[in-house]
Amino acid sequence: MLASIELNVTNLFLFAGFAAFCVLIGYISRTSKSASLRKKVSELENEILASHAEILQLQREKIELLKTMSESSIPVISIAASKDEKNTEKLPDAAARKKLLGTQPVIKHQSGG
């Protein structure tokens, strides 16, 4: 047969107290976990803000360097212009070079055995 549990007022109060205690323990553990997560999120936000600030500072420095380079009186030869000049140079004819190399006698080494 089923075990019978006597229900009386004391047992009901003990059950209600145990349930309240379990709820309190769960609430405390959840609150501490959410606080630690909030702290982590705050640290990550601060890290992101610091990295964004660093990026902005580097961009400001780049703009300043570009301004000083454009205002300087030192002549600068652009890379694109030098590539165009390189293409316009007259290169020697490869066919004539091959013809000259082909006319030389070939020296063969004989083995002594």
Sequence and secondary structure as in RCSB ss.txt:
>XXXX:A:sequence
MLASIELNVTNLFLFAGFAAFCVLIGYISRTSKSASLRKKVSELENEILASHAEILQLQREKIELLKTMSESSIP
VISIAASKDEKNTEKLPDAAARKKLLGTQPVIKHQSGG
>XXXX:A:secstr
        HHHHHHHHHHHHHHHHHHHHHHHHHHHHHHHHHHHHHHHHHHHHHHHHHHHHHHHHHHHHHHH  S 
   HHHHHHHHHHS    HHHHHHHHHTS         
